[in-house]
Amino acid sequence: MVPIQLALNTAKQSLLSYPDLSQCTGLSSTDLIKRLEIYLNSNNFTFRGKHYKQVFGTAMGSHVPSVVANLVMENIETRALETFPDPPRLWKRYVDGTFVIMNKSKLFKFLTHLNTIESSIQCTTEKKKGCLPFSDLLIKRSPSGHLLSAAYRKPTHSDRYLNFRSEHPTQHKQSVVNTLLERAKNFPKYVKRTLMLNGYPQWMIKKKEETTQQIT
């Protein structure tokens, strides 16, 4: 739910700071921002015969808002980290989730500082003793102080994906195979079993594996 004006301002900053923009496109930064503004404001849809327009934030499910949201999050985290006197020892972000290591006594103060950067973007914390879920991983701290990782699934995860027998195009189904195998190269047996439970044939899984081997 990134405010459109915040998205436009952040995109404009990124374009102005990009030295090779003129070599990538014949459009100026002003032209690009104007087109982006039209795109982000074209978030109307029809539901049960009635026409609606989203009045706050960028629309979900489209490629451009995802890119813009990532730019906004990068801008917010950069400003927060640069202006906090004692920033985290480790800060890793994927989309809107972060994995942070910092002094426990400074955590609440840093969270408060982070949430003052943009009032519309508010962060929360999740703390678990000795471990922390991050994306598809469960990060654990060993007795010796080393970080270990294991596959993580939310309690609500059901292993249900687009079924192979659905009427979707074959390339959509191949994309499910490719995405899951790319995300879980360390857990291929688990992913293969999940795909087969969703009706995917062996040839489609093998096709992705052969392509990966050729690239590597």
C-alpha positions as protocol buffer text, in pm:
chain_id: "A"
residue {
  index: 1
  type: MET
  ca { x: 0 y: 0 z: 0 }
}
residue {
  index: 2
  type: VAL
  ca { x: 256 y: 258 z: -113 }
}
residue {
  index: 3
  type: PRO
  ca { x: 107 y: 610 z: -153 }
}
residue {
  index: 4
  type: ILE
  ca { x: 124 y: 709 z: -519 }
}
residue {
  index: 5
  type: GLN
  ca { x: 288 y: 1047 z: -456 }
}
residue {
  index: 6
  type: LEU
  ca { x: 557 y: 884 z: -241 }
}
residue {
  index: 7
  type: ALA
  ca { x: 614 y: 629 z: -519 }
}
residue {
  index: 8
  type: LEU
  ca { x: 647 y: 905 z: -782 }
}
residue {
  index: 9
  type: ASN
  ca { x: 886 y: 1113 z: -569 }
}
residue {
  index: 10
  type: THR
  ca { x: 1107 y: 812 z: -500 }
}
residue {
  index: 11
  type: ALA
  ca { x: 1111 y: 704 z: -865 }
}
residue {
  index: 12
  type: LYS
  ca { x: 1202 y: 1058 z: -969 }
}
residue {
  index: 13
  type: GLN
  ca { x: 1497 y: 1063 z: -727 }
}
residue {
  index: 14
  type: SER
  ca { x: 1620 y: 732 z: -867 }
}
residue {
  index: 15
  type: LEU
  ca { x: 1592 y: 850 z: -1228 }
}
residue {
  index: 16
  type: LEU
  ca { x: 1770 y: 1180 z: -1159 }
}
residue {
  index: 17
  type: SER
  ca { x: 2058 y: 996 z: -991 }
}
residue {
  index: 18
  type: TYR
  ca { x: 2096 y: 750 z: -1282 }
}
residue {
  index: 19
  type: PRO
  ca { x: 2385 y: 878 z: -1498 }
}
residue {
  index: 20
  type: ASP
  ca { x: 2319 y: 659 z: -1805 }
}
residue {
  index: 21
  type: LEU
  ca { x: 1946 y: 730 z: -1841 }
}
residue {
  index: 22
  type: SER
  ca { x: 1988 y: 901 z: -2179 }
}
residue {
  index: 23
  type: GLN
  ca { x: 2167 y: 592 z: -2315 }
}
residue {
  index: 24
  type: CYS
  ca { x: 1883 y: 360 z: -2208 }
}
residue {
  index: 25
  type: THR
  ca { x: 1588 y: 558 z: -2340 }
}
residue {
  index: 26
  type: GLY
  ca { x: 1505 y: 860 z: -2550 }
}
residue {
  index: 27
  type: LEU
  ca { x: 1264 y: 982 z: -2282 }
}
residue {
  index: 28
  type: SER
  ca { x: 1359 y: 1233 z: -2016 }
}
residue {
  index: 29
  type: SER
  ca { x: 1304 y: 1170 z: -1646 }
}
residue {
  index: 30
  type: THR
  ca { x: 1007 y: 1410 z: -1659 }
}
residue {
  index: 31
  type: ASP
  ca { x: 848 y: 1211 z: -1943 }
}
residue {
  index: 32
  type: LEU
  ca { x: 900 y: 883 z: -1759 }
}
residue {
  index: 33
  type: ILE
  ca { x: 751 y: 1014 z: -1434 }
}
residue {
  index: 34
  type: LYS
  ca { x: 448 y: 1148 z: -1621 }
}
residue {
  index: 35
  type: ARG
  ca { x: 389 y: 807 z: -1777 }
}
residue {
  index: 36
  type: LEU
  ca { x: 441 y: 637 z: -1442 }
}
residue {
  index: 37
  type: GLU
  ca { x: 187 y: 872 z: -1283 }
}
residue {
  index: 38
  type: ILE
  ca { x: -74 y: 782 z: -1547 }
}
residue {
  index: 39
  type: TYR
  ca { x: -2 y: 411 z: -1501 }
}
residue {
  index: 40
  type: LEU
  ca { x: -21 y: 414 z: -1120 }
}
residue {
  index: 41
  type: ASN
  ca { x: -344 y: 612 z: -1123 }
}
residue {
  index: 42
  type: SER
  ca { x: -508 y: 375 z: -1372 }
}
residue {
  index: 43
  type: ASN
  ca { x: -613 y: 136 z: -1095 }
}
residue {
  index: 44
  type: ASN
  ca { x: -983 y: 102 z: -1175 }
}
residue {
  index: 45
  type: PHE
  ca { x: -1171 y: -228 z: -1195 }
}
residue {
  index: 46
  type: THR
  ca { x: -1519 y: -377 z: -1228 }
}
residue {
  index: 47
  type: PHE
  ca { x: -1681 y: -603 z: -969 }
}
residue {
  index: 48
  type: ARG
  ca { x: -2032 y: -745 z: -994 }
}
residue {
  index: 49
  type: GLY
  ca { x: -2131 y: -493 z: -1256 }
}
residue {
  index: 50
  type: LYS
  ca { x: -2007 y: -188 z: -1066 }
}
residue {
  index: 51
  type: HIS
  ca { x: -1705 y: 25 z: -1152 }
}
residue {
  index: 52
  type: TYR
  ca { x: -1450 y: 104 z: -878 }
}
residue {
  index: 53
  type: LYS
  ca { x: -1128 y: 304 z: -846 }
}
residue {
  index: 54
  type: GLN
  ca { x: -866 y: 245 z: -578 }
}
residue {
  index: 55
  type: VAL
  ca { x: -825 y: 573 z: -390 }
}
residue {
  index: 56
  type: PHE
  ca { x: -513 y: 496 z: -187 }
}
residue {
  index: 57
  type: GLY
  ca { x: -191 y: 316 z: -272 }
}
residue {
  index: 58
  type: THR
  ca { x: -65 y: 135 z: -578 }
}
residue {
  index: 59
  type: ALA
  ca { x: -259 y: -160 z: -716 }
}
residue {
  index: 60
  type: MET
  ca { x: -147 y: -513 z: -626 }
}
residue {
  index: 61
  type: GLY
  ca { x: -81 y: -786 z: -881 }
}
residue {
  index: 62
  type: SER
  ca { x: 97 y: -574 z: -1141 }
}
residue {
  index: 63
  type: HIS
  ca { x: 469 y: -568 z: -1224 }
}
residue {
  index: 64
  type: VAL
  ca { x: 533 y: -192 z: -1212 }
}
residue {
  index: 65
  type: PRO
  ca { x: 394 y: -127 z: -860 }
}
residue {
  index: 66
  type: SER
  ca { x: 615 y: -411 z: -730 }
}
residue {
  index: 67
  type: VAL
  ca { x: 926 y: -243 z: -869 }
}
residue {
  index: 68
  type: VAL
  ca { x: 819 y: 95 z: -734 }
}
residue {
  index: 69
  type: ALA
  ca { x: 742 y: -53 z: -390 }
}
residue {
  index: 70
  type: ASN
  ca { x: 1092 y: -199 z: -378 }
}
residue {
  index: 71
  type: LEU
  ca { x: 1240 y: 141 z: -465 }
}
residue {
  index: 72
  type: VAL
  ca { x: 1040 y: 301 z: -184 }
}
residue {
  index: 73
  type: MET
  ca { x: 1150 y: 40 z: 71 }
}
residue {
  index: 74
  type: GLU
  ca { x: 1512 y: 84 z: -35 }
}
residue {
  index: 75
  type: ASN
  ca { x: 1483 y: 460 z: 5 }
}
residue {
  index: 76
  type: ILE
  ca { x: 1324 y: 430 z: 350 }
}
residue {
  index: 77
  type: GLU
  ca { x: 1579 y: 183 z: 483 }
}
residue {
  index: 78
  type: THR
  ca { x: 1872 y: 387 z: 351 }
}
residue {
  index: 79
  type: ARG
  ca { x: 1747 y: 703 z: 520 }
}
residue {
  index: 80
  type: ALA
  ca { x: 1676 y: 517 z: 845 }
}
residue {
  index: 81
  type: LEU
  ca { x: 2015 y: 344 z: 861 }
}
residue {
  index: 82
  type: GLU
  ca { x: 2210 y: 658 z: 771 }
}
residue {
  index: 83
  type: THR
  ca { x: 2039 y: 875 z: 1034 }
}
residue {
  index: 84
  type: PHE
  ca { x: 2039 y: 635 z: 1331 }
}
residue {
  index: 85
  type: PRO
  ca { x: 2344 y: 682 z: 1560 }
}
residue {
  index: 86
  type: ASP
  ca { x: 2391 y: 310 z: 1629 }
}
residue {
  index: 87
  type: PRO
  ca { x: 2253 y: 114 z: 1330 }
}
residue {
  index: 88
  type: PRO
  ca { x: 2208 y: -267 z: 1327 }
}
residue {
  index: 89
  type: ARG
  ca { x: 2514 y: -489 z: 1284 }
}
residue {
  index: 90
  type: LEU
  ca { x: 2328 y: -674 z: 1010 }
}
residue {
  index: 91
  type: TRP
  ca { x: 2033 y: -561 z: 795 }
}
residue {
  index: 92
  type: LYS
  ca { x: 1904 y: -787 z: 518 }
}
residue {
  index: 93
  type: ARG
  ca { x: 1577 y: -718 z: 335 }
}
residue {
  index: 94
  type: TYR
  ca { x: 1373 y: -920 z: 87 }
}
residue {
  index: 95
  type: VAL
  ca { x: 1072 y: -724 z: -48 }
}
residue {
  index: 96
  type: ASP
  ca { x: 911 y: -604 z: 278 }
}
residue {
  index: 97
  type: GLY
  ca { x: 1069 y: -847 z: 524 }
}
residue {
  index: 98
  type: THR
  ca { x: 1398 y: -781 z: 703 }
}
residue {
  index: 99
  type: PHE
  ca { x: 1642 y: -992 z: 901 }
}
residue {
  index: 100
  type: VAL
  ca { x: 1818 y: -777 z: 1159 }
}
residue {
  index: 101
  type: ILE
  ca { x: 2091 y: -831 z: 1414 }
}
residue {
  index: 102
  type: MET
  ca { x: 2141 y: -551 z: 1666 }
}
residue {
  index: 103
  type: ASN
  ca { x: 2179 y: -477 z: 2034 }
}
residue {
  index: 104
  type: LYS
  ca { x: 1859 y: -577 z: 2213 }
}
residue {
  index: 105
  type: SER
  ca { x: 1853 y: -257 z: 2417 }
}
residue {
  index: 106
  type: LYS
  ca { x: 1851 y: -45 z: 2098 }
}
residue {
  index: 107
  type: LEU
  ca { x: 1580 y: -239 z: 1913 }
}
residue {
  index: 108
  type: PHE
  ca { x: 1272 y: -43 z: 2024 }
}
residue {
  index: 109
  type: LYS
  ca { x: 1447 y: 290 z: 1974 }
}
residue {
  index: 110
  type: PHE
  ca { x: 1551 y: 192 z: 1622 }
}
residue {
  index: 111
  type: LEU
  ca { x: 1200 y: 67 z: 1537 }
}
residue {
  index: 112
  type: THR
  ca { x: 1055 y: 400 z: 1653 }
}
residue {
  index: 113
  type: HIS
  ca { x: 1311 y: 585 z: 1442 }
}
residue {
  index: 114
  type: LEU
  ca { x: 1237 y: 365 z: 1139 }
}
residue {
  index: 115
  type: ASN
  ca { x: 865 y: 435 z: 1164 }
}
residue {
  index: 116
  type: THR
  ca { x: 919 y: 812 z: 1162 }
}
residue {
  index: 117
  type: ILE
  ca { x: 1072 y: 806 z: 812 }
}
residue {
  index: 118
  type: GLU
  ca { x: 737 y: 765 z: 632 }
}
residue {
  index: 119
  type: SER
  ca { x: 412 y: 770 z: 827 }
}
residue {
  index: 120
  type: SER
  ca { x: 236 y: 551 z: 569 }
}
residue {
  index: 121
  type: ILE
  ca { x: 499 y: 273 z: 594 }
}
residue {
  index: 122
  type: GLN
  ca { x: 508 y: 122 z: 942 }
}
residue {
  index: 123
  type: CYS
  ca { x: 723 y: -174 z: 1051 }
}
residue {
  index: 124
  type: THR
  ca { x: 673 y: -429 z: 1328 }
}
residue {
  index: 125
  type: THR
  ca { x: 910 y: -673 z: 1496 }
}
residue {
  index: 126
  type: GLU
  ca { x: 904 y: -1047 z: 1550 }
}
residue {
  index: 127
  type: LYS
  ca { x: 1128 y: -1200 z: 1813 }
}
residue {
  index: 128
  type: LYS
  ca { x: 1176 y: -1568 z: 1888 }
}
residue {
  index: 129
  type: LYS
  ca { x: 1424 y: -1722 z: 2127 }
}
residue {
  index: 130
  type: GLY
  ca { x: 1720 y: -1867 z: 1940 }
}
residue {
  index: 131
  type: CYS
  ca { x: 1558 y: -1861 z: 1594 }
}
residue {
  index: 132
  type: LEU
  ca { x: 1384 y: -1633 z: 1346 }
}
residue {
  index: 133
  type: PRO
  ca { x: 1184 y: -1713 z: 1030 }
}
residue {
  index: 134
  type: PHE
  ca { x: 1290 y: -1512 z: 726 }
}
residue {
  index: 135
  type: SER
  ca { x: 1131 y: -1582 z: 389 }
}
residue {
  index: 136
  type: ASP
  ca { x: 1152 y: -1961 z: 339 }
}
residue {
  index: 137
  type: LEU
  ca { x: 1427 y: -2008 z: 596 }
}
residue {
  index: 138
  type: LEU
  ca { x: 1437 y: -2060 z: 970 }
}
residue {
  index: 139
  type: ILE
  ca { x: 1760 y: -1902 z: 1096 }
}
residue {
  index: 140
  type: LYS
  ca { x: 1888 y: -2062 z: 1417 }
}
residue {
  index: 141
  type: ARG
  ca { x: 2178 y: -1967 z: 1642 }
}
residue {
  index: 142
  type: SER
  ca { x: 2389 y: -2261 z: 1752 }
}
residue {
  index: 143
  type: PRO
  ca { x: 2541 y: -2288 z: 2102 }
}
residue {
  index: 144
  type: SER
  ca { x: 2875 y: -2182 z: 1950 }
}
residue {
  index: 145
  type: GLY
  ca { x: 2718 y: -1864 z: 1810 }
}
residue {
  index: 146
  type: HIS
  ca { x: 2706 y: -1968 z: 1444 }
}
residue {
  index: 147
  type: LEU
  ca { x: 2394 y: -1913 z: 1231 }
}
residue {
  index: 148
  type: LEU
  ca { x: 2232 y: -2223 z: 1085 }
}
residue {
  index: 149
  type: SER
  ca { x: 1940 y: -2243 z: 843 }
}
residue {
  index: 150
  type: ALA
  ca { x: 1661 y: -2488 z: 768 }
}
residue {
  index: 151
  type: ALA
  ca { x: 1354 y: -2483 z: 543 }
}
residue {
  index: 152
  type: TYR
  ca { x: 1062 y: -2294 z: 694 }
}
residue {
  index: 153
  type: ARG
  ca { x: 691 y: -2314 z: 619 }
}
residue {
  index: 154
  type: LYS
  ca { x: 425 y: -2109 z: 793 }
}
residue {
  index: 155
  type: PRO
  ca { x: 175 y: -2308 z: 1002 }
}
residue {
  index: 156
  type: THR
  ca { x: -94 y: -2219 z: 746 }
}
residue {
  index: 157
  type: HIS
  ca { x: 112 y: -2346 z: 449 }
}
residue {
  index: 158
  type: SER
  ca { x: -78 y: -2619 z: 264 }
}
residue {
  index: 159
  type: ASP
  ca { x: 154 y: -2710 z: -29 }
}
residue {
  index: 160
  type: ARG
  ca { x: -126 y: -2613 z: -267 }
}
residue {
  index: 161
  type: TYR
  ca { x: -21 y: -2446 z: -591 }
}
residue {
  index: 162
  type: LEU
  ca { x: -169 y: -2406 z: -939 }
}
residue {
  index: 163
  type: ASN
  ca { x: -282 y: -2758 z: -1025 }
}
residue {
  index: 164
  type: PHE
  ca { x: -142 y: -2907 z: -1343 }
}
residue {
  index: 165
  type: ARG
  ca { x: -488 y: -3020 z: -1457 }
}
residue {
  index: 166
  type: SER
  ca { x: -620 y: -2662 z: -1454 }
}
residue {
  index: 167
  type: GLU
  ca { x: -700 y: -2477 z: -1776 }
}
residue {
  index: 168
  type: HIS
  ca { x: -409 y: -2235 z: -1741 }
}
residue {
  index: 169
  type: PRO
  ca { x: -150 y: -2211 z: -2025 }
}
residue {
  index: 170
  type: THR
  ca { x: 139 y: -2457 z: -2006 }
}
residue {
  index: 171
  type: GLN
  ca { x: 393 y: -2176 z: -1966 }
}
residue {
  index: 172
  type: HIS
  ca { x: 218 y: -2071 z: -1642 }
}
residue {
  index: 173
  type: LYS
  ca { x: 255 y: -2423 z: -1508 }
}
residue {
  index: 174
  type: GLN
  ca { x: 620 y: -2442 z: -1614 }
}
residue {
  index: 175
  type: SER
  ca { x: 671 y: -2113 z: -1432 }
}
residue {
  index: 176
  type: VAL
  ca { x: 545 y: -2275 z: -1108 }
}
residue {
  index: 177
  type: VAL
  ca { x: 802 y: -2553 z: -1151 }
}
residue {
  index: 178
  type: ASN
  ca { x: 1084 y: -2311 z: -1235 }
}
residue {
  index: 179
  type: THR
  ca { x: 1008 y: -2073 z: -949 }
}
residue {
  index: 180
  type: LEU
  ca { x: 984 y: -2341 z: -681 }
}
residue {
  index: 181
  type: LEU
  ca { x: 1300 y: -2522 z: -792 }
}
residue {
  index: 182
  type: GLU
  ca { x: 1494 y: -2196 z: -813 }
}
residue {
  index: 183
  type: ARG
  ca { x: 1387 y: -2101 z: -461 }
}
residue {
  index: 184
  type: ALA
  ca { x: 1468 y: -2439 z: -313 }
}
residue {
  index: 185
  type: LYS
  ca { x: 1786 y: -2569 z: -476 }
}
residue {
  index: 186
  type: ASN
  ca { x: 1894 y: -2702 z: -136 }
}
residue {
  index: 187
  type: PHE
  ca { x: 1565 y: -2889 z: -87 }
}
residue {
  index: 188
  type: PRO
  ca { x: 1488 y: -3043 z: -430 }
}
residue {
  index: 189
  type: LYS
  ca { x: 1328 y: -3363 z: -296 }
}
residue {
  index: 190
  type: TYR
  ca { x: 1071 y: -3166 z: -95 }
}
residue {
  index: 191
  type: VAL
  ca { x: 987 y: -2946 z: -393 }
}
residue {
  index: 192
  type: LYS
  ca { x: 958 y: -3240 z: -635 }
}
residue {
  index: 193
  type: ARG
  ca { x: 720 y: -3418 z: -399 }
}
residue {
  index: 194
  type: THR
  ca { x: 509 y: -3102 z: -363 }
}
residue {
  index: 195
  type: LEU
  ca { x: 490 y: -3052 z: -740 }
}
residue {
  index: 196
  type: MET
  ca { x: 386 y: -3414 z: -799 }
}
residue {
  index: 197
  type: LEU
  ca { x: 114 y: -3381 z: -532 }
}
residue {
  index: 198
  type: ASN
  ca { x: -19 y: -3092 z: -741 }
}
residue {
  index: 199
  type: GLY
  ca { x: -34 y: -3312 z: -1051 }
}
residue {
  index: 200
  type: TYR
  ca { x: 286 y: -3200 z: -1227 }
}
residue {
  index: 201
  type: PRO
  ca { x: 443 y: -3464 z: -1456 }
}
residue {
  index: 202
  type: GLN
  ca { x: 803 y: -3581 z: -1427 }
}
residue {
  index: 203
  type: TRP
  ca { x: 893 y: -3445 z: -1774 }
}
residue {
  index: 204
  type: MET
  ca { x: 821 y: -3085 z: -1673 }
}
residue {
  index: 205
  type: ILE
  ca { x: 1033 y: -3111 z: -1359 }
}
residue {
  index: 206
  type: LYS
  ca { x: 1312 y: -3279 z: -1555 }
}
residue {
  index: 207
  type: LYS
  ca { x: 1300 y: -3005 z: -1818 }
}
residue {
  index: 208
  type: LYS
  ca { x: 1384 y: -2742 z: -1556 }
}
residue {
  index: 209
  type: GLU
  ca { x: 1662 y: -2956 z: -1406 }
}
residue {
  index: 210
  type: GLU
  ca { x: 1824 y: -3010 z: -1748 }
}
residue {
  index: 211
  type: THR
  ca { x: 1810 y: -2637 z: -1823 }
}
residue {
  index: 212
  type: THR
  ca { x: 1973 y: -2557 z: -1489 }
}
residue {
  index: 213
  type: GLN
  ca { x: 2253 y: -2807 z: -1551 }
}
residue {
  index: 214
  type: GLN
  ca { x: 2325 y: -2658 z: -1893 }
}
residue {
  index: 215
  type: ILE
  ca { x: 2352 y: -2308 z: -1747 }
}
residue {
  index: 216
  type: THR
  ca { x: 2580 y: -2414 z: -1462 }
}
